[in-house]
């Protein structure tokens, strides 16, 4: 993918950038925006991170479920 240039413009009280060509995202896509040194990164948040996907299935032991040993309160009594 070759880098392309675009221009920052103002829409309302926000700065905006038109995503060109294969950088376009579907309308309504939730994104995470952060600064990395001089770069500004925009990435979709509706996808699982690659390290998480790579780790799927790597833990073979059974994970015990916690038990709730607290007494249940009777909602029909005063205490």
MOPAC internal coordinates of N, CA, C and O (Angstrom, degrees):
PM7 1SCF
backbone

  N    0.0000 0     0.00 0     0.00 0    0    0    0
  C    1.4446 1     0.00 0     0.00 0    1    0    0
  C    1.5257 1   108.32 1     0.00 0    2    1    0
  O    1.2310 1   120.49 1   -60.24 1    3    2    1
  N    1.2699 1   116.67 1   119.76 1    3    2    1
  C    1.4530 1   121.90 1   179.08 1    5    3    2
  C    1.5277 1   110.07 1   -80.76 1    6    5    3
  O    1.2310 1   120.59 1   -38.17 1    7    6    5
  N    1.3172 1   116.48 1   141.83 1    7    6    5
  C    1.4593 1   121.28 1   177.42 1    9    7    6
  C    1.5222 1   109.28 1   -68.71 1   10    9    7
  O    1.2310 1   121.18 1   -39.03 1   11   10    9
  N    1.3241 1   115.35 1   140.97 1   11   10    9
  C    1.4564 1   120.83 1   177.39 1   13   11   10
  C    1.5133 1   108.46 1  -125.98 1   14   13   11
  O    1.2310 1   120.11 1   -23.49 1   15   14   13
  N    1.3097 1   117.40 1   156.51 1   15   14   13
  C    1.4537 1   121.18 1  -179.50 1   17   15   14
  C    1.5147 1   110.26 1  -104.11 1   18   17   15
  O    1.2310 1   121.31 1   -34.75 1   19   18   17
  N    1.3170 1   115.10 1   145.25 1   19   18   17
  C    1.4615 1   122.34 1   174.49 1   21   19   18
  C    1.5226 1   106.68 1  -143.44 1   22   21   19
  O    1.2310 1   120.16 1     0.51 1   23   22   21
  N    1.3105 1   117.31 1  -179.49 1   23   22   21
  C    1.4588 1   121.42 1  -175.72 1   25   23   22
  C    1.5182 1   110.29 1  -122.49 1   26   25   23
  O    1.2310 1   120.50 1   -39.36 1   27   26   25
  N    1.3257 1   116.65 1   140.64 1   27   26   25
  C    1.4613 1   121.84 1   173.46 1   29   27   26
  C    1.5262 1   107.39 1   -76.63 1   30   29   27
  O    1.2310 1   120.62 1   -44.88 1   31   30   29
  N    1.3320 1   116.42 1   135.12 1   31   30   29
  C    1.4594 1   120.26 1   176.92 1   33   31   30
  C    1.5218 1   108.83 1  -134.45 1   34   33   31
  O    1.2310 1   120.69 1   -12.87 1   35   34   33
  N    1.3119 1   116.29 1   167.13 1   35   34   33
  C    1.4538 1   121.28 1  -177.58 1   37   35   34
  C    1.5194 1   109.64 1  -101.61 1   38   37   35
  O    1.2310 1   121.31 1   -45.06 1   39   38   37
  N    1.3367 1   115.09 1   134.94 1   39   38   37
  C    1.4600 1   120.93 1   173.37 1   41   39   38
  C    1.5245 1   106.35 1  -133.48 1   42   41   39
  O    1.2310 1   120.54 1   -66.65 1   43   42   41
  N    1.3158 1   116.57 1   113.35 1   43   42   41
  C    1.4636 1   120.10 1  -173.01 1   45   43   42
  C    1.5188 1   108.60 1    65.72 1   46   45   43
  O    1.2310 1   120.42 1    51.10 1   47   46   45
  N    1.3386 1   116.81 1  -128.90 1   47   46   45
  C    1.4678 1   121.04 1   177.41 1   49   47   46
  C    1.5195 1   112.14 1  -101.89 1   50   49   47
  O    1.2310 1   120.20 1  -163.16 1   51   50   49
  N    1.3252 1   117.23 1    16.84 1   51   50   49
  C    1.4605 1   121.55 1  -176.17 1   53   51   50
  C    1.5175 1   111.20 1  -118.26 1   54   53   51
  O    1.2310 1   121.28 1   -26.44 1   55   54   53
  N    1.3328 1   115.16 1   153.56 1   55   54   53
  C    1.4562 1   121.16 1   171.73 1   57   55   54
  C    1.5232 1   106.98 1   -87.75 1   58   57   55
  O    1.2310 1   119.98 1   -36.09 1   59   58   57
  N    1.3197 1   117.64 1   143.91 1   59   58   57
  C    1.4582 1   121.90 1  -178.40 1   61   59   58
  C    1.5173 1   109.92 1  -136.70 1   62   61   59
  O    1.2310 1   121.38 1   -24.14 1   63   62   61
  N    1.3314 1   114.97 1   155.86 1   63   62   61
  C    1.4646 1   122.16 1   177.14 1   65   63   62
  C    1.5187 1   107.10 1  -135.43 1   66   65   63
  O    1.2310 1   120.16 1   -47.56 1   67   66   65
  N    1.3062 1   117.31 1   132.44 1   67   66   65
  C    1.4616 1   120.86 1   175.68 1   69   67   66
  C    1.5253 1   108.27 1   -80.29 1   70   69   67
  O    1.2310 1   120.46 1   -54.84 1   71   70   69
  N    1.3418 1   116.73 1   125.16 1   71   70   69
  C    1.4634 1   121.02 1   178.32 1   73   71   70
  C    1.5217 1   108.01 1   -85.77 1   74   73   71
  O    1.2310 1   120.65 1   -58.43 1   75   74   73
  N    1.3109 1   116.35 1   121.57 1   75   74   73
  C    1.4534 1   121.73 1  -172.88 1   77   75   74
  C    1.5303 1   112.43 1   -96.66 1   78   77   75
  O    1.2310 1   120.94 1   -27.76 1   79   78   77
  N    1.3145 1   115.80 1   152.24 1   79   78   77
  C    1.4581 1   123.01 1   170.89 1   81   79   78
  C    1.5110 1   114.67 1    49.88 1   82   81   79
  O    1.2310 1   120.62 1    53.38 1   83   82   81
  N    1.3358 1   116.43 1  -126.62 1   83   82   81
  C    1.4576 1   120.71 1  -175.08 1   85   83   82
  C    1.5318 1   112.53 1   -76.48 1   86   85   83
  O    1.2310 1   119.87 1  -176.89 1   87   86   85
  N    1.3185 1   117.85 1     3.11 1   87   86   85
  C    1.4706 1   120.86 1   174.94 1   89   87   86
  C    1.5296 1   111.48 1   -90.13 1   90   89   87
  O    1.2310 1   120.18 1   174.56 1   91   90   89
  N    1.3334 1   117.26 1    -5.44 1   91   90   89
  C    1.4734 1   120.46 1  -178.90 1   93   91   90
  C    1.5129 1   111.40 1   -63.80 1   94   93   91
  O    1.2310 1   120.93 1   -35.04 1   95   94   93
  N    1.3233 1   115.83 1   144.96 1   95   94   93
  C    1.4587 1   123.15 1   174.69 1   97   95   94
  C    1.5240 1   108.04 1  -117.41 1   98   97   95
  O    1.2310 1   120.01 1   -29.44 1   99   98   97
  N    1.3355 1   117.59 1   150.56 1   99   98   97
  C    1.4680 1   119.19 1   177.96 1  101   99   98
  C    1.5253 1   110.74 1   -60.50 1  102  101   99
  O    1.2310 1   120.87 1   -34.35 1  103  102  101
  N    1.3090 1   115.94 1   145.65 1  103  102  101
  C    1.4649 1   121.55 1   179.15 1  105  103  102
  C    1.5236 1   109.87 1   -55.94 1  106  105  103
  O    1.2310 1   120.04 1   -44.69 1  107  106  105
  N    1.3260 1   117.52 1   135.31 1  107  106  105
  C    1.4509 1   122.33 1   178.84 1  109  107  106
  C    1.5215 1   114.31 1    88.47 1  110  109  107
  O    1.2310 1   119.74 1   178.84 1  111  110  109
  N    1.3334 1   118.10 1    -1.16 1  111  110  109
  C    1.4649 1   121.33 1   179.17 1  113  111  110
  C    1.5264 1   109.22 1   -65.10 1  114  113  111
  O    1.2310 1   120.18 1   -52.94 1  115  114  113
  N    1.3389 1   117.26 1   127.06 1  115  114  113
  C    1.4659 1   121.49 1   176.07 1  117  115  114
  C    1.5242 1   107.65 1   -77.81 1  118  117  115
  O    1.2310 1   120.81 1   -45.49 1  119  118  117
  N    1.3275 1   116.06 1   134.51 1  119  118  117
  C    1.4557 1   120.58 1  -178.30 1  121  119  118
  C    1.5190 1   110.80 1  -128.18 1  122  121  119
  O    1.2310 1   121.30 1   -22.93 1  123  122  121
  N    1.3196 1   115.12 1   157.07 1  123  122  121
  C    1.4605 1   123.11 1   173.39 1  125  123  122
  C    1.5202 1   105.73 1  -107.83 1  126  125  123
  O    1.2310 1   120.25 1   -46.28 1  127  126  125
  N    1.3169 1   117.12 1   133.72 1  127  126  125
  C    1.4629 1   121.98 1  -179.52 1  129  127  126
  C    1.5205 1   108.11 1  -122.06 1  130  129  127
  O    1.2310 1   120.75 1   -50.17 1  131  130  129
  N    1.3194 1   116.18 1   129.83 1  131  130  129
  C    1.4606 1   119.09 1   176.48 1  133  131  130
  C    1.5147 1   109.92 1  -150.27 1  134  133  131
  O    1.2310 1   121.60 1   -19.22 1  135  134  133
  N    1.3208 1   114.55 1   160.78 1  135  134  133
  C    1.4561 1   121.32 1  -179.55 1  137  135  134
  C    1.5180 1   108.81 1   -99.16 1  138  137  135
  O    1.2310 1   120.16 1   -45.93 1  139  138  137
  N    1.3233 1   117.30 1   134.07 1  139  138  137
  C    1.4594 1   124.22 1   176.63 1  141  139  138
  C    1.5260 1   106.38 1  -126.92 1  142  141  139
  O    1.2310 1   120.84 1   -85.30 1  143  142  141
  N    1.3316 1   115.99 1    94.70 1  143  142  141
  C    1.4632 1   122.57 1  -172.91 1  145  143  142
  C    1.5319 1   108.38 1    58.29 1  146  145  143
  O    1.2310 1   119.50 1    62.74 1  147  146  145
  N    1.3206 1   118.57 1  -117.26 1  147  146  145
  C    1.4671 1   120.56 1  -179.78 1  149  147  146
  C    1.5259 1   113.07 1   -90.76 1  150  149  147
  O    1.2310 1   120.36 1   172.39 1  151  150  149
  N    1.3352 1   116.91 1    -7.61 1  151  150  149
  C    1.4647 1   120.27 1  -178.64 1  153  151  150
  C    1.5232 1   110.38 1   -88.01 1  154  153  151
  O    1.2310 1   120.13 1   -30.68 1  155  154  153
  N    1.3103 1   117.35 1   149.32 1  155  154  153
  C    1.4549 1   123.41 1   170.43 1  157  155  154
  C    1.5166 1   105.66 1  -114.58 1  158  157  155
  O    1.2310 1   120.53 1   -59.13 1  159  158  157
  N    1.3288 1   116.60 1   120.87 1  159  158  157
  C    1.4609 1   121.98 1  -174.03 1  161  159  158
  C    1.5294 1   109.02 1  -104.99 1  162  161  159
  O    1.2310 1   120.81 1   -47.78 1  163  162  161
  N    1.3273 1   116.06 1   132.22 1  163  162  161
  C    1.4641 1   123.08 1   175.46 1  165  163  162
  C    1.5187 1   105.98 1  -120.79 1  166  165  163
  O    1.2310 1   120.31 1   -60.23 1  167  166  165
  N    1.3595 1   117.01 1   119.77 1  167  166  165
  C    1.4610 1   119.61 1  -179.52 1  169  167  166
  C    1.5222 1   110.32 1  -138.07 1  170  169  167
  O    1.2310 1   119.95 1   -34.81 1  171  170  169
  N    1.3284 1   117.70 1   145.19 1  171  170  169
  C    1.4617 1   120.62 1   179.27 1  173  171  170
  C    1.5293 1   110.76 1   -64.31 1  174  173  171
  O    1.2310 1   119.97 1   -37.66 1  175  174  173
  N    1.3377 1   117.65 1   142.34 1  175  174  173
  C    1.4618 1   120.99 1   178.10 1  177  175  174
  C    1.5168 1   111.96 1  -100.55 1  178  177  175
  O    1.2310 1   119.73 1   176.13 1  179  178  177
  N    1.3116 1   118.12 1    -3.87 1  179  178  177
  C    1.4628 1   119.92 1  -178.04 1  181  179  178
  C    1.5268 1   112.18 1   -87.30 1  182  181  179
  O    1.2310 1   120.10 1  -169.17 1  183  182  181
  N    1.3067 1   117.42 1    10.83 1  183  182  181
  C    1.4585 1   121.39 1   177.58 1  185  183  182
  C    1.5235 1   108.61 1  -117.31 1  186  185  183
  O    1.2310 1   120.59 1   -34.52 1  187  186  185
  N    1.3295 1   116.48 1   145.48 1  187  186  185
  C    1.4560 1   120.64 1   176.81 1  189  187  186
  C    1.5229 1   108.87 1   -72.80 1  190  189  187
  O    1.2310 1   119.77 1   -38.12 1  191  190  189
  N    1.3359 1   118.04 1   141.88 1  191  190  189
  C    1.4746 1   120.36 1   177.76 1  193  191  190
  C    1.5263 1   110.97 1   -62.37 1  194  193  191
  O    1.2310 1   120.01 1   -34.56 1  195  194  193
  N    1.3058 1   117.58 1   145.44 1  195  194  193
  C    1.4678 1   123.23 1  -177.80 1  197  195  194
  C    1.5306 1   112.80 1   -55.34 1  198  197  195
  O    1.2310 1   118.66 1   136.56 1  199  198  197
  N    1.3475 1   120.15 1   -43.44 1  199  198  197
  C    1.4709 1   118.69 1   179.45 1  201  199  198
  C    1.5363 1   112.27 1   -60.81 1  202  201  199
  O    1.2310 1   120.31 1   145.69 1  203  202  201
  N    1.3283 1   117.02 1   -34.31 1  203  202  201
  C    1.4588 1   120.05 1   177.77 1  205  203  202
  C    1.5275 1   110.49 1   -66.33 1  206  205  203
  O    1.2310 1   120.45 1   133.17 1  207  206  205
  N    1.3250 1   116.75 1   -46.83 1  207  206  205
  C    1.4626 1   120.59 1  -179.91 1  209  207  206
  C    1.5198 1   111.42 1   -62.11 1  210  209  207
  O    1.2310 1   119.98 1   143.28 1  211  210  209
  N    1.3255 1   117.65 1   -36.72 1  211  210  209
  C    1.4597 1   121.62 1   179.48 1  213  211  210
  C    1.5294 1   111.11 1   -68.51 1  214  213  211
  O    1.2310 1   120.06 1   152.02 1  215  214  213
  N    1.3298 1   117.48 1   -27.98 1  215  214  213
  C    1.4649 1   121.47 1  -178.01 1  217  215  214
  C    1.5259 1   112.87 1   -83.48 1  218  217  215
  O    1.2310 1   119.65 1   167.75 1  219  218  217
  N    1.3272 1   118.28 1   -12.25 1  219  218  217
  C    1.4628 1   120.54 1  -178.45 1  221  219  218
  C    1.5201 1   111.02 1   -58.38 1  222  221  219
  O    1.2310 1   120.95 1   -47.93 1  223  222  221
  N    1.3136 1   115.79 1   132.07 1  223  222  221
  C    1.4559 1   121.03 1   177.67 1  225  223  222
  C    1.5157 1   114.64 1    81.15 1  226  225  223
  O    1.2310 1   119.59 1  -179.53 1  227  226  225
  N    1.3167 1   118.40 1     0.47 1  227  226  225
  C    1.4576 1   119.85 1  -177.11 1  229  227  226
  C    1.5327 1   112.95 1   -82.35 1  230  229  227
  O    1.2310 1   119.58 1   165.21 1  231  230  229
  N    1.3339 1   118.41 1   -14.79 1  231  230  229
  C    1.4627 1   121.97 1   179.77 1  233  231  230
  C    1.5173 1   107.64 1  -104.37 1  234  233  231
  O    1.2310 1   120.14 1   -67.51 1  235  234  233
  N    1.3377 1   117.33 1   112.49 1  235  234  233
  C    1.4670 1   120.22 1  -173.42 1  237  235  234
  C    1.5297 1   113.67 1   -97.42 1  238  237  235
  O    1.2310 1   119.44 1   164.35 1  239  238  237
  N    1.3390 1   118.68 1   -15.65 1  239  238  237
  C    1.4616 1   120.40 1   179.56 1  241  239  238
  C    1.5311 1   110.85 1   -71.69 1  242  241  239
  O    1.2310 1   121.30 1   -26.95 1  243  242  241
  N    1.3387 1   115.12 1   153.05 1  243  242  241
  C    1.4581 1   119.44 1   176.98 1  245  243  242
  C    1.5294 1   108.61 1   -75.46 1  246  245  243
  O    1.2310 1   120.53 1   -41.22 1  247  246  245
  N    1.2958 1   116.59 1   138.78 1  247  246  245
  C    1.4601 1   121.66 1   178.99 1  249  247  246
  C    1.5255 1   107.55 1   -97.83 1  250  249  247
  O    1.2310 1   119.98 1   -63.15 1  251  250  249
  N    1.3491 1   117.64 1   116.85 1  251  250  249
  C    1.4660 1   119.29 1  -178.36 1  253  251  250
  C    1.5234 1   111.09 1   -69.32 1  254  253  251
  O    1.2310 1   121.20 1   -39.79 1  255  254  253
  N    1.3256 1   115.31 1   140.21 1  255  254  253
  C    1.4621 1   120.18 1   177.30 1  257  255  254
  C    1.5197 1   108.93 1   -83.85 1  258  257  255
  O    1.2310 1   119.84 1   -40.61 1  259  258  257
  N    1.3206 1   117.91 1   139.39 1  259  258  257
  C    1.4616 1   119.69 1   177.53 1  261  259  258
  C    1.5244 1   109.60 1   -69.53 1  262  261  259
  O    1.2310 1   120.84 1   -30.53 1  263  262  261
  N    1.3170 1   115.99 1   149.47 1  263  262  261
  C    1.4596 1   120.58 1   177.45 1  265  263  262
  C    1.5143 1   109.05 1  -107.24 1  266  265  263
  O    1.2310 1   121.20 1   -30.27 1  267  266  265
  N    1.3111 1   115.31 1   149.73 1  267  266  265
  C    1.4550 1   121.11 1   178.80 1  269  267  266
  C    1.5208 1   107.36 1  -102.07 1  270  269  267
  O    1.2310 1   120.24 1   -77.77 1  271  270  269
  N    1.3314 1   117.15 1   102.23 1  271  270  269
  C    1.4599 1   121.88 1  -177.38 1  273  271  270
  C    1.5243 1   112.83 1   -91.71 1  274  273  271
  O    1.2310 1   120.25 1  -174.86 1  275  274  273
  N    1.3029 1   117.12 1     5.14 1  275  274  273
  C    1.4686 1   119.31 1   179.75 1  277  275  274
  C    1.5221 1   109.87 1   -73.36 1  278  277  275
  O    1.2310 1   120.75 1   -31.50 1  279  278  277
  N    1.3426 1   116.17 1   148.50 1  279  278  277
  C    1.4562 1   120.47 1   175.54 1  281  279  278
  C    1.5213 1   108.48 1   -72.27 1  282  281  279
  O    1.2310 1   121.51 1   -41.67 1  283  282  281
  N    1.3075 1   114.71 1   138.33 1  283  282  281
  C    1.4570 1   119.35 1   177.01 1  285  283  282
  C    1.5227 1   109.22 1   -78.32 1  286  285  283
  O    1.2310 1   120.16 1   -45.46 1  287  286  285
  N    1.3034 1   117.30 1   134.54 1  287  286  285
  C    1.4580 1   122.55 1   178.56 1  289  287  286
  C    1.5187 1   108.97 1   -80.80 1  290  289  287
  O    1.2310 1   121.02 1   -44.97 1  291  290  289
  N    1.3129 1   115.65 1   135.03 1  291  290  289
  C    1.4561 1   120.54 1   176.25 1  293  291  290
  C    1.5294 1   107.10 1   -81.05 1  294  293  291
  O    1.2310 1   119.74 1   -62.94 1  295  294  293
  N    1.3365 1   118.10 1   117.06 1  295  294  293
  C    1.4630 1   120.01 1  -176.32 1  297  295  294
  C    1.5272 1   112.72 1   -70.76 1  298  297  295
  O    1.2310 1   119.54 1   170.17 1  299  298  297
  N    1.3440 1   118.49 1    -9.83 1  299  298  297
  C    1.4582 1   121.19 1  -175.89 1  301  299  298
  C    1.5309 1   112.68 1   -99.53 1  302  301  299
  O    1.2310 1   120.24 1  -175.69 1  303  302  301
  N    1.3269 1   117.15 1     4.31 1  303  302  301
  C    1.4590 1   120.07 1   176.17 1  305  303  302
  C    1.5151 1   108.89 1  -109.84 1  306  305  303
  O    1.2310 1   121.21 1   -13.68 1  307  306  305
  N    1.3269 1   115.29 1   166.32 1  307  306  305
  C    1.4626 1   119.13 1  -177.16 1  309  307  306
  C    1.5228 1   112.64 1   -79.42 1  310  309  307
  O    1.2310 1   119.24 1   165.99 1  311  310  309
  N    1.3110 1   119.06 1   -14.01 1  311  310  309
  C    1.4520 1   122.26 1  -179.80 1  313  311  310
  C    1.4824 1   111.70 1  -108.32 1  314  313  311
  O    1.2310 1   120.10 1   180.00 1  315  314  313

